[in-house]
Amino acid sequence: AGYEVGNIDSTISLQKPKINPHIPAMVTVLSEVMGIDEGQLSIKATTTEKLGYVGTEDGINAHAVVLINKV
């Protein structure tokens, strides 16, 4: 539609499991699926320090900010 992904910055909040060791593989797979370079995709993981439904391990949160450029 005349736009392309500039970059994606994403954060996943969860208590368990620890996903930091898996982030490089996640970046590889997702960048291939989306047809972008790995350098255009950032994935970070954090916890909520045992607060809220994420902290009690009843769920997770994911947030992403995407910069799109008109081609």
Buried (B, 14 or more C-beta within 10 A) or exposed (E): EEEEBEBBBBBBBBBEEEBEEEBEEBBEEBBEEEEBEEEBBBBEBEEBEEEEEBBEEEEBEEEEEEEEEEE
